[in-house]
Amino acid sequence: MGTTEHFSRKGIYASTAKLDNVDPMVGHIQELLHLIYDGPLEAKPWESFLRKLRTVMNVRIAAVTLYHPADGTPNNHVTIAGPEDPIDWMRAGTDYKDLYINMDPMTLDKVSPGEIVAMPTSEFALPYKTYLTSMEIAHQLRMAFAEPGGTRCWLDVVRSDTNAPFDQRDTEIFCVFLPHLERALKLYAAIMGRETEKCLYEQTSDHIALGSILLNGNGEIMHLNQAATAILKKHTDIFIAQRKLTLADKRANGEFENAVKAATAAQEKDQPPHGVLVRMKSRDGALIGFLVSTVPLLAYYQGKHVPHAIVYISDLTQHLEALQHPENTSLQLIAKLFDLTKQEAKLVLLLADGLSLAEAATTMHIAEASARNYSKRIYQTMGIKRQADLVRLVYRSLALLG
């Protein structure tokens, strides 16, 4: 092929029809299309598709690049080469970005989404051509694609000079893939958006040392955040058995199991959220709290395999121990946040951890009457009337107090 060839979306349906005469590619098209839609679910997106494509199209490498234009963020590459290929393609990608990207006539800012470009390396600028020749790259075929949210990609296949140049048949194959890659990229962007939200929520709960454990309709664990994992690691009488959270204390475990059953049943009946608090004294003396709550029912995502209940788990003793230190950061912050004295802030945190006024007074080594006077000023300052309001207000502010 002596010149650059561009193929646009205009001929896509005619090209698809021509595939009926492509042999042996036609037998692999269906599998490749399935792999395109599996791509957003893979740890390295479209890795399986690229692996199959490299073999079917008889190319040296197949790669997908997630493109981040002009914002300083490095592009992400998924590159599949043969097992005996001597080139370090990760290093080659770094060299390309640092030294040659401005010489590449096929970058995404020069190739519009939906456009397919075939080019022999003999037509590139000399330094870039020399670089590619050193890696025995002779022919490239690139297709750009995008999704409405702004995510852009390209699909690349590369051949050495011992292979035939890319031809009309190869571009027809890419034309078949184009609408499917666009749809799969849209799904990928949506999944990554949800994943980002999930990570942010997890960071928030980890920040306040609040463990969260997601359960399916059978009470089996689907996911634990880092804070929950740390609590289970520290307290060995809270453990996982047959995919279920289990408490060594039989009484507490019975209460917990009943709470999980009630929460999952409430979801299946589309009842209002059901929340039950279970407390357990660990063997090491720690007081562990479990709040079992119903996950809202979603209209089109139901069945035993979906999330039914969430368990919030907290080592309440850690909060109590932290209050023994007068310079404690959380104590200072809650005093500042609600315009309280240190003693009042200490009482607020004890009450928020579920202690009664008498228990809090004992912990603070003050008379219960003094604690009651503190509480009156606290309620007046915070604009609340009861302990339940105090708990809600403090825990809404926990992300600021870690």
LINBELCOR-V696712 format. One record per residue. N is the residue number from 0. SS is DSSP state (@ for helix, = for strand, . for the rest). OMEGA is omega as a letter, one per 20 degrees, with the letter a starting at -180 (* if undefined). BURIAL is # if it has 16 or more other C-alpha atoms within 10 Angstrom, else .. Layout:
BEGIN
n->[N N]
ss->[SS SS]
omega->[OMEGA OMEGA]
burial->[BURIAL BURIAL]
END
This chain:
BEGIN
n->[0 1 2 3 4 5 6 7 8 9 10 11 12 13 14 15 16 17 18 19 20 21 22 23 24 25 26 27 28 29 30 31 32 33 34 35 36 37 38 39 40 41 42 43 44 45 46 47 48 49 50 51 52 53 54 55 56 57 58 59 60 61 62 63 64 65 66 67 68 69 70 71 72 73 74 75 76 77 78 79 80 81 82 83 84 85 86 87 88 89 90 91 92 93 94 95 96 97 98 99 100 101 102 103 104 105 106 107 108 109 110 111 112 113 114 115 116 117 118 119 120 121 122 123 124 125 126 127 128 129 130 131 132 133 134 135 136 137 138 139 140 141 142 143 144 145 146 147 148 149 150 151 152 153 154 155 156 157 158 159 160 161 162 163 164 165 166 167 168 169 170 171 172 173 174 175 176 177 178 179 180 181 182 183 184 185 186 187 188 189 190 191 192 193 194 195 196 197 198 199 200 201 202 203 204 205 206 207 208 209 210 211 212 213 214 215 216 217 218 219 220 221 222 223 224 225 226 227 228 229 230 231 232 233 234 235 236 237 238 239 240 241 242 243 244 245 246 247 248 249 250 251 252 253 254 255 256 257 258 259 260 261 262 263 264 265 266 267 268 269 270 271 272 273 274 275 276 277 278 279 280 281 282 283 284 285 286 287 288 289 290 291 292 293 294 295 296 297 298 299 300 301 302 303 304 305 306 307 308 309 310 311 312 313 314 315 316 317 318 319 320 321 322 323 324 325 326 327 328 329 330 331 332 333 334 335 336 337 338 339 340 341 342 343 344 345 346 347 348 349 350 351 352 353 354 355 356 357 358 359 360 361 362 363 364 365 366 367 368 369 370 371 372 373 374 375 376 377 378 379 380 381 382 383 384 385 386 387 388 389 390 391 392 393 394 395 396 397 398 399 400 401]
ss->[. . . . = = = . @ @ @ @ @ @ @ @ @ @ @ @ @ . . . . @ @ @ @ @ @ @ @ @ @ @ @ @ @ @ @ . . . . . @ @ @ @ @ @ @ @ @ @ . . . . = = = = = = = . . . . . . . . = = = = = = . . . . . . . @ @ @ @ @ @ @ @ @ @ @ @ @ @ @ . . . . . . . . . . . . = = = = = @ @ @ . . @ @ @ @ @ @ @ @ @ . . . . = = = = = = = = . . . . . = = = = = = = = . . . . . . . . @ @ @ @ @ @ @ @ @ @ @ @ @ @ @ @ @ @ @ @ @ @ @ @ @ @ @ @ @ @ @ @ @ @ @ @ @ @ @ @ . . . = = = = = = . . . . = = = = . @ @ @ @ @ @ @ @ @ . . . = = = = . . = = = = . . @ @ @ @ @ @ @ @ @ @ @ @ @ @ @ @ @ @ @ . . . . . . = = = = = = = . . . . . = = = = = = = = . . . = . . = . . . . . = = = = = = = = = @ @ @ @ @ @ @ . . . . . . @ @ @ @ @ @ @ @ @ @ . . . @ @ @ @ @ @ @ @ @ @ @ . . . . @ @ @ @ @ @ @ @ . . . @ @ @ @ @ @ @ @ @ @ @ @ @ @ @ . . . . @ @ @ @ @ @ @ @ @ @ . @ @ @ . .]
omega->[a a r r r r a a a a a a r r r r a a r a a a j a a a a a a r r r r a r a r a a a a r r a r r a r a a r a a a a a r r a r r a r r r a r a r r r r r r r a r a r r r a a a a a r a r r r r r r r a a a a a r r a r a r a r r r a r a a r a r a r a r a a r a a r r r r a r r r r r a a r r a r r r a r a a r r a a r r a r a r r a r r r r r a a r a r r r r r r a a a r r r r r r r r a a r r a r r a r r a a r r r r r a r a a r r r r a a a r a r a a a r a r r a a r r a r r r a a a r r a r r a r a r a r a r a a a a r r a r r r r r a a a r r r a r a r r a a a r r r r r r a a a r a r a r r r a a a r a r r a a a a a a a a r r a r r r a a r a a r r a r a a r a a a a a a r r a a r a a a r a r r r r r r r r a r r r r r r r r r r r r r r a a r r a r r r a r r a r r r a r a a r a a a a a r r r a a r a r a a a r a a *]
burial->[. . . . # . # . . . . # . . # . . . # . . . . . # . . . # . . # # . # # # # # # . . . . # # # # # # # # # # . . # . # # # # # # # # # # . . . . . . . . # # # # # . . . . . . . # . . . # . . # . . . # . . . . . # . # . . # # # # # # # # # # # # . # . . . # # . # # . . . # # # # # # # # # # # # . . . # # # # # # # # # # . . . . # # . . # # # # # # # # # # # # # # # # # # # # # . . . . . . . . . . . . # # # # # # # # # # # # # # # # # # # # . . # # # # # . . # # . . # . # # # . . . . # # # # . . . . # # . . # # . # # # # # # # # # # . . . . . # # # . # # # . # . . . . # # # # # # # # # # # . . . . . . . . # # # # # # # # # # # # . . # . . # . . . . . . # # # # # # . . . . # # # . # # # # # # # # # # . # . # . . # # . # # . . . # . . # . . # # . . # # . . . . . . . # . . # # . . # . . . # . . # .]
END
